[in-house]
Amino acid sequence: MTGQYKVIMAALILLLVLMAIAHAASLLINDLRFTRAQTEVSFWGRGDYNPSQASVRRAGQALDDLLYASPNHPAYLSVRANSYVWQAYWVSDIALERQYTRQAVRLQIAALKSRPAHPHSRAKMIEYKERLHNIEY
């Protein structure tokens, strides 16, 4: 082996290692963003916790960003669906309530398609569809 060949191989290996580190860092950042948004949404409706509009927007935007990067990620889809259900619960405008609930059903169906054997996804989809049919005009 020539010295030049060794340098090229070392550079390629270094490049692969750096790419792996960048990918791992990206996954970690996404996991942290998801955990923060999921935790926020999980507190909605518990006890006397009432999220601010800014918190609702931040959680929704984080989940939308994550779904943009991974559109079929079942956990992202399911938590975003849950956030829409809560938004539907809080609004007084019937048209907006239906819009939020439709979004929740659409996302929960997509989550179910990503993991069809997951019973929680199926139960949530049924719950969200029932809410859609129970909205009074």
C-alpha positions in Angstrom: 0.0 0.0 0.0 1.2 3.4 -0.8 1.1 6.3 1.6 -1.4 8.2 -0.6 -3.8 5.2 -0.6 -3.6 5.0 3.2 -4.4 8.7 3.5 -7.4 8.4 1.2 -8.7 5.3 3.1 -8.2 7.1 6.4 -10.1 10.2 5.1 -13.0 8.0 3.8 -13.2 6.2 7.2 -13.2 9.5 9.0 -15.9 10.8 6.7 -18.1 7.8 7.4 -17.5 8.2 11.1 -18.4 11.9 11.0 -21.6 11.1 9.0 -22.6 8.4 11.5 -22.0 10.9 14.4 -24.1 13.6 12.6 -26.9 11.1 12.0 -26.9 9.9 15.7 -26.9 13.6 16.8 -29.9 14.3 14.6 -31.8 11.3 16.0 -31.0 12.4 19.6 -32.1 15.9 18.9 -35.4 14.6 17.4 -35.9 12.3 20.4 -35.4 15.2 22.8 -37.8 17.5 20.8 -40.4 14.7 20.7 -40.1 13.9 24.4 -40.6 17.6 25.2 -43.7 17.9 23.0 -45.1 14.5 24.1 -44.7 15.5 27.8 -46.4 18.8 27.2 -49.4 17.2 25.4 -49.6 14.5 28.1 -50.3 17.1 30.7 -53.2 18.7 28.8 -56.4 18.0 30.6 -54.7 16.7 33.8 -55.8 18.2 37.0 -56.0 22.0 36.7 -53.2 22.3 34.2 -54.2 24.8 31.5 -51.5 25.2 28.8 -50.9 28.7 27.3 -51.5 29.3 23.7 -47.8 29.6 23.3 -47.3 26.1 24.7 -49.9 24.7 22.4 -48.3 26.4 19.4 -44.8 25.2 20.4 -45.8 21.6 20.9 -47.8 21.6 17.6 -44.9 23.2 15.7 -42.4 20.7 17.1 -44.6 17.8 16.2 -45.2 19.2 12.7 -41.5 19.6 12.2 -40.8 16.1 13.3 -43.5 14.8 11.0 -42.1 16.7 8.1 -38.8 14.9 8.7 -40.4 11.5 9.4 -44.0 11.6 7.9 -44.8 8.0 8.8 -43.5 7.9 12.4 -46.3 6.3 14.4 -45.5 7.9 17.7 -45.2 11.4 16.1 -48.5 10.8 14.3 -50.3 9.6 17.4 -49.2 12.4 19.7 -50.0 15.0 17.0 -53.5 13.5 16.7 -53.9 13.7 20.5 -52.9 17.4 20.4 -55.6 18.1 17.7 -58.2 16.4 19.8 -57.4 18.6 22.7 -57.5 21.7 20.5 -60.9 20.6 19.3 -62.0 20.2 22.9 -61.0 23.8 23.8 -62.5 25.7 20.9 -66.1 27.0 20.8 -66.3 27.3 17.0 -68.0 24.1 15.7 -66.3 24.3 12.3 -62.9 24.6 13.8 -63.7 21.8 16.3 -64.6 19.5 13.3 -61.5 20.5 11.5 -59.3 19.6 14.4 -61.1 16.4 15.0 -60.8 15.4 11.3 -57.1 16.1 11.5 -56.8 13.9 14.6 -58.7 11.0 12.9 -56.5 11.3 9.7 -53.3 11.2 11.7 -54.5 8.4 14.0 -55.4 6.3 10.9 -51.9 7.0 9.5 -50.4 5.9 12.9 -52.5 2.8 12.8 -51.3 2.0 9.3 -47.7 2.3 10.4 -48.2 -0.2 13.2 -51.4 -2.1 12.6 -51.0 -4.5 15.6 -50.9 -1.7 18.1 -54.2 -1.8 20.0 -53.8 1.7 21.5 -53.7 3.3 18.1 -56.9 1.5 17.1 -58.7 2.5 20.3 -57.7 6.1 19.8 -58.9 6.1 16.2 -62.3 4.8 17.2 -62.5 7.4 20.0 -61.6 10.2 17.7 -64.1 9.1 15.0 -66.8 9.0 17.7 -66.0 12.5 18.7 -66.4 13.6 15.1 -69.8 12.1 14.9 -70.9 13.5 18.3 -70.2 17.1 17.4 -73.5 18.9 17.5 -74.4 21.5 14.9 
